[in-house]
Structure formats: C-alpha cells, structure tokens
C-alpha cells in the first residue's frame, strides 16, 4: 500500500483503488446521523488526498489531516503518512506529518469535549497517537530501506558485470599479444623467405615470364608483410581502429594483382567513408577474389559497389570455373570472418549460388558509425 518499488500499471492502479476504497469505507461506516457538513467535506477531501499521495505526499498529508481532526478520516491520514515516509524517509516533512497525525489522534474535536477528558484518557490518546503515527512511518521506512537495498544490489550486479568485462578484455588483450607474437615469428618469417626466393629467381633466370612472375611474387610478399605488420600492431594495441589498413581506394591495385578477370561498377560512393567500413569493403572484395582464384579458376568476377540509404552495399558474383586449377589449401574461415565483421559493424552478409553454377556474395555495411 505504501510501496515505491516499480510495478506494472495495472497493479499500481489496483493498489490505489483499494487504498481509496478502504479510506472511504473508514469514513462512511462511522459517520453519525447528525454529522456536521464541514466534517463530512473535510473527510471527503482526506479520501481524495489518497489519490494523489504518490506525486505529492506531503501535500496529501496536509489535506488529509483536517479530515482526521474534525472528521473520521483516520485511515486516509495513515495511508498518506505512510507514502510520505516511503518517499522522504527521515526528512523533516515526515516528522511534521507524523506530528500532525499524532495531534489529530490526541486532540478530540470539538475542543470542548477534549477539555472534559480525564488525564487517563489523555495519556491513552497520546499512546494511541504514537501507534497511529508510528505504524505507517515504520512501514514506509522499511519499504524505503528495501528499495535502497535492491538498488545497491543492482549496482553491485552492474559492477560485477563491469569487472567481468574488464577481465574478458584483459584475457583478449593477452591473447592478442600472443597471436601477434606468433604471426610475427612464424608467418612473417615464411613470407620473408618467399620474397627472398623470388628475388633469387629474378637474378638467376633470363626467361621474361619467369622474371615477371618472380616480380609479382616479390611485390605481393612485400605488400603482405606490410599488412601483416599493420595487423600485428593492431593486435598489440588491442583496438580495431589503430594502425593503417587498406581501404576501398586501393581496390584498383588489388584487382590488378588478383589474376582474376574483373568487371567493377561503383555507384553513388560517398566522398568520405568510415575507416572500418572502408576496410571491410576492401577485405570483402579481397576474400571474394581469393575464393574465385582458388575455387573457380578462369571465371570472371563482377563487383558492384553502391552507396545508398545510409549504407554501403557490395555484391561480388562470379561465373562457374572455366578450367581446372591447382587445388589450394583452404581453412573455410574467410567467409565466416566476413560475416562476423559485418555483424560487428551492424550490417548483413549473405552468400548463395547462382543459376549458372557460380557464386554470389552480398554484404551491407551501415555508414552511420
């Protein structure tokens, strides 16, 4: 009845309705036949004060007290005082409200009747006044303390979740550092050896095609080392926004060195793209061209990049393989990684086959980041 814990609207309405009904019954059942009109009006106002006790608890007590003093609205005064104690706790308004309710129980109206009471009756009225004023305050303080404890528990739960996130971040940072060491020690060493072998081939051979192939291998190896160093710095820093990364402006160079026939269409591309979206677009095209080279050798890839409706849309479609190529190792993680990247950026990623036996990849990345 005096609670401040959030409840559904229906439950709150039911509690308020029950409080008003009890306050009205408390007055209506004891009104004498020759009651003074002003006493009835003051008691009715006290019952009305129960309605707005949640928003204006102190005002509700002030409105209910005259109905208790000169009428019969004792329960209405107790209900409003309980809400005041719940909302204000040990505020001065609570003590003022308690004193007024105690006075209404101690003083008998009209004052002529009060003056005729014996000292024993005055003491009993004083004791009953303490009970009438103290009980709603005790209940209100108890409910307020319960609410405070619930809030503290919620804060502790939030703090515990925050500590768990910090611990998870620390674990991820340690794992990032470990991966950075592994990538630098193993992958970079192997790529360096490839570049050195390509350089040795350039020196030893006189065949033009072999020289061109060795040059391409050496160039790709150097570029891969640069990207690998960038990724290692990102892993060590623990942030997705640190370090230089290739973007959509470098697609032309990627297409030239991909060894895949490509038809590229770019429509309505914004002048400025978020770094993460630009990098995601580059990685999407890069992975798709790699898959075409591995799984559909000789096929032509059609790339369409379109910026509209606050998003960057990428579609890469390839035909079926036109020749049998060399079987290359594949971990199957490329498309999964692209899907995870799109999800983290708030976009979407989907793949499907085409009617002519090819493959299609569609990605959408929102630009409002």
C-alpha positions in Angstrom: 0.0 0.0 0.0 2.9 2.3 0.7 5.4 0.8 -1.7 7.6 2.7 -4.2 9.0 -0.3 -6.0 8.2 -0.1 -9.7 5.1 -2.2 -10.5 3.1 -2.7 -13.6 0.5 0.0 -14.2 -2.4 -2.4 -13.6 -1.1 -3.5 -10.2 -0.4 0.1 -9.2 -3.9 1.1 -10.2 -5.4 -1.8 -8.2 -3.5 -0.8 -5.1 -4.5 2.8 -5.4 -8.2 1.8 -5.9 -8.1 -0.4 -2.9 -6.5 2.3 -0.7 -9.2 4.8 -1.8 -12.0 2.3 -1.1 -10.6 1.5 2.4 -10.3 5.2 3.2 -13.9 5.9 2.0 -15.3 2.9 4.0 -13.4 4.0 7.1 -15.3 7.4 6.9 -18.6 6.2 5.6 -19.2 3.4 8.2 -18.7 5.7 11.2 -20.5 8.9 10.1 -23.2 9.7 12.7 -26.7 10.7 11.6 -26.3 14.4 12.8 -22.8 14.9 11.5 -21.8 18.5 10.7 -21.5 19.2 6.9 -17.9 20.6 7.2 -16.8 17.4 8.9 -18.1 15.4 6.0 -16.5 17.7 3.5 -13.1 17.5 5.3 -13.3 13.7 5.5 -14.1 13.5 1.8 -11.1 15.8 1.0 -9.0 13.4 3.0 -10.1 10.5 1.0 -9.4 12.4 -2.2 -5.9 13.1 -0.9 -5.2 9.4 -1.1 -5.5 9.6 -4.9 -2.5 12.0 -5.4 -0.4 10.8 -2.5 2.2 9.3 -4.8 3.1 12.6 -6.7 2.5 15.0 -3.8 2.9 13.0 -0.5 3.4 16.0 1.9 0.6 17.9 0.4 -1.6 14.8 0.6 -0.9 14.6 4.4 -1.7 18.3 4.9 -5.0 17.8 3.0 -5.9 14.6 5.0 -5.1 15.9 8.5 -8.2 18.3 8.8 -10.4 15.4 7.9 -8.9 13.3 10.7 -9.0 16.1 13.2 -12.6 17.3 12.6 -13.9 14.2 10.8 -13.3 10.5 10.7 -10.5 10.1 8.0 -8.0 8.3 10.3 -7.1 5.6 7.7 -6.7 8.2 4.9 -4.2 10.2 7.1 -2.3 7.0 7.9 -2.1 6.0 4.2 -0.8 9.4 3.1 1.7 9.5 6.0 3.0 6.0 5.0 3.6 7.2 1.5 5.4 10.3 2.8 7.7 8.2 4.9 8.3 5.9 1.9 9.3 8.7 -0.4 11.0 11.1 2.0 12.3 8.7 4.7 13.6 10.7 7.7 13.1 14.1 6.0 11.7 16.9 8.1 8.4 16.6 6.2 8.0 13.1 7.5 8.4 14.4 11.1 6.0 17.2 10.5 3.4 14.8 9.1 3.9 12.4 12.0 3.3 15.3 14.5 0.2 16.4 12.7 -1.3 12.8 12.6 -0.4 12.3 16.3 -2.1 15.6 17.2 -5.2 14.6 15.3 -5.4 11.3 17.3 -4.6 13.0 20.6 -6.9 16.1 20.3 -10.6 15.4 20.3 -12.9 17.6 18.2 -14.7 19.8 19.2 -12.3 21.2 21.8 -15.0 21.4 24.5 -15.2 17.6 24.5 -11.4 17.4 24.6 -11.2 19.7 27.6 -13.6 17.4 29.6 -11.4 14.3 29.2 -9.6 12.9 32.2 -5.8 12.7 32.5 -6.0 8.9 32.0 -7.9 9.4 28.7 -5.3 12.0 27.6 -2.5 9.5 28.3 -4.3 6.7 26.4 -5.0 9.1 23.4 -1.3 10.0 23.4 -0.2 6.4 23.3 -2.7 5.5 20.6 -1.5 8.6 18.7 2.0 7.3 18.7 0.8 4.0 17.3 -1.4 5.6 14.7 1.5 7.9 13.5 4.3 5.4 14.1 3.0 2.4 12.3 2.8 4.0 8.8 6.2 5.6 9.3 7.7 2.2 10.3 6.2 0.5 7.2 7.3 3.4 5.0 10.9 3.3 6.3 11.0 -0.5 5.9 9.9 -0.3 2.3 12.3 2.6 1.6 15.2 0.5 3.1 14.1 -2.5 1.0 14.2 -0.3 -2.1 17.6 1.1 -1.2 19.0 -2.4 -0.7 17.5 -3.5 -4.1 19.2 -0.5 -5.8 22.5 -1.4 -4.1 22.2 -5.0 -5.2 21.6 -3.8 -8.8 24.7 -1.5 -8.6 26.7 -4.5 -7.3 25.5 -6.6 -10.2 26.4 -3.9 -12.6 29.8 -3.5 -11.0 30.3 -7.3 -11.2 29.4 -7.3 -14.9 31.8 -4.5 -15.5 34.6 -6.4 -13.7 33.8 -9.4 -15.8 34.1 -7.3 -19.0 37.4 -5.9 -17.8 38.7 -9.4 -17.1 37.5 -10.6 -20.5 39.2 -7.6 -22.1 42.4 -8.4 -20.3 42.2 -12.0 -21.5 41.6 -10.9 -25.0 44.5 -8.5 -24.8 46.8 -11.3 -23.7 45.5 -13.5 -26.5 46.0 -10.6 -29.0 49.6 -10.2 -27.8 50.2 -14.0 -28.1 48.7 -14.0 -31.6 50.8 -11.0 -32.6 54.0 -12.8 -31.5 53.0 -16.0 -33.4 52.2 -14.1 -36.5 55.4 -12.1 -36.4 57.6 -15.1 -35.6 56.1 -17.6 -37.9 54.1 -16.0 -40.8 56.4 -13.1 -41.4 59.4 -15.4 -41.5 57.8 -17.6 -44.1 56.7 -14.7 -46.2 60.2 -13.2 -46.0 61.7 -16.5 -47.3 59.2 -16.4 -50.2 60.3 -12.9 -51.1 64.0 -13.9 -50.9 63.4 -16.9 -53.1 61.5 -14.7 -55.6 64.5 -12.3 -55.6 66.9 -15.1 -56.1 64.8 -16.3 -59.1 64.9 -12.9 -60.6 68.7 -13.0 -60.5 69.1 -16.5 -61.8 66.6 -16.7 -64.7 66.6 -15.0 -68.0 63.1 -16.0 -69.1 60.8 -13.0 -69.3 57.7 -14.8 -68.0 59.7 -16.2 -65.1 61.0 -12.7 -64.3 57.6 -11.2 -64.4 56.2 -14.0 -62.1 59.1 -13.5 -59.7 58.5 -9.8 -59.6 54.8 -10.3 -58.9 55.6 -12.8 -56.1 58.1 -10.4 -54.6 55.7 -7.4 -54.8 52.9 -9.5 -53.2 55.2 -10.7 -50.5 56.3 -7.2 -49.6 52.7 -6.0 -49.5 51.7 -8.9 -47.4 54.5 -8.2 -44.9 53.3 -4.6 -44.7 49.7 -5.7 -44.0 51.0 -8.3 -41.5 52.9 -5.6 -39.6 49.8 -3.5 -39.5 47.7 -6.3 -38.2 50.4 -7.1 -35.6 50.4 -3.5 -34.4 46.6 -3.6 -34.1 46.7 -6.9 -32.1 49.3 -5.4 -29.8 47.3 -2.2 -29.3 44.0 -4.1 -28.7 41.9 -1.7 -30.8 40.2 -2.2 -34.1 40.7 1.4 -35.0 44.5 1.6 -34.7 47.0 1.2 -37.4 46.9 1.8 -41.1 44.7 -0.6 -43.1 43.9 -0.9 -46.8 40.6 0.7 -47.8 38.3 1.0 -50.7 40.5 3.4 -52.5 43.1 0.6 -53.0 40.7 -1.7 -54.8 42.2 -0.9 -58.2 45.6 -2.1 -57.2 44.0 -5.2 -55.6 42.1 -6.0 -58.8 45.2 -5.5 -61.0 47.2 -8.0 -59.0 44.5 -10.6 -58.3 45.0 -12.6 -61.5 41.2 -12.7 -61.9 39.2 -11.0 -64.7 37.0 -8.4 -63.0 34.2 -6.1 -64.0 33.9 -3.3 -61.4 31.0 -0.9 -61.0 30.9 1.8 -58.4 27.8 3.9 -57.9 27.0 6.8 -55.5 30.1 6.3 -53.4 30.3 8.8 -50.5 33.2 11.2 -50.5 34.2 10.1 -47.0 33.8 6.6 -45.7 34.3 5.4 -42.1 37.6 3.7 -41.8 36.1 0.4 -40.6 33.6 0.4 -43.4 36.2 1.1 -46.0 38.5 -1.6 -44.6 35.5 -4.1 -44.5 34.7 -3.3 -48.2 38.3 -4.0 -49.1 38.5 -7.2 -47.2 35.2 -8.4 -48.7 36.4 -7.9 -52.3 39.8 -9.4 -51.4 38.4 -12.5 -49.9 35.9 -13.0 -52.8 38.7 -12.6 -55.4 40.8 -15.1 -53.5 38.0 -17.6 -53.5 37.4 -17.1 -57.2 41.0 -17.7 -57.9 41.0 -20.9 -55.7 37.6 -22.4 -56.4 36.6 -21.0 -59.9 39.8 -20.6 -61.9 39.3 -18.8 -65.1 35.9 -17.4 -64.1 35.1 -13.7 -64.4 34.1 -11.8 -61.3 31.6 -9.0 -61.3 31.9 -6.5 -58.5 29.2 -3.9 -57.8 29.7 -1.3 -55.0 26.8 1.0 -54.3 26.3 3.6 -51.6 22.6 4.4 -50.8 20.1 4.7 -48.0 22.9 5.2 -45.4 24.7 2.0 -46.2 27.5 0.7 -48.5 26.3 -2.4 -50.4 28.8 -4.8 -52.1 27.9 -7.6 -54.4 30.5 -9.9 -55.9 29.3 -12.5 -58.4 31.5 -15.0 -60.3 30.7 -17.5 -63.1 31.5 -21.2 -62.8 35.1 -22.3 -63.3 36.2 -22.4 -66.9 39.3 -24.5 -66.3 40.7 -26.9 -63.8 43.1 -25.2 -61.4 45.5 -26.4 -58.8 44.0 -27.5 -55.5 44.9 -24.9 -52.9 44.6 -25.2 -49.2 41.5 -23.6 -47.6 40.5 -23.3 -44.0 37.0 -22.2 -44.7 37.2 -19.3 -42.3 37.3 -16.4 -44.9 33.5 -16.0 -45.4 32.9 -16.7 -41.7 35.2 -13.9 -40.8 33.4 -11.5 -43.3 30.1 -12.4 -41.7 31.4 -11.7 -38.3 32.8 -8.4 -39.4 29.5 -7.4 -40.9 27.7 -8.3 -37.7 30.1 -6.3 -35.6 29.5 -3.3 -37.9 25.8 -3.6 -37.6 25.4 -4.8 -41.3 24.5 -8.0 -43.0 26.3 -10.7 -45.0 24.9 -13.5 -47.2 26.1 -16.0 -49.8 24.3 -18.0 -52.4 24.8 -19.9 -55.5 23.8 -18.6 -58.9 21.7 -20.3 -61.6 24.7 -20.7 -63.9 26.7 -22.6 -61.3 28.6 -19.6 -60.0 28.6 -18.0 -56.6 27.4 -14.7 -55.2 28.3 -12.7 -52.1 26.3 -9.8 -50.8 27.4 -7.5 -47.9 25.9 -4.4 -46.4 27.7 -2.0 -44.1 25.9 1.0 -42.4 27.7 4.3 -42.8 26.4 6.0 -39.6 29.3 4.9 -37.4 
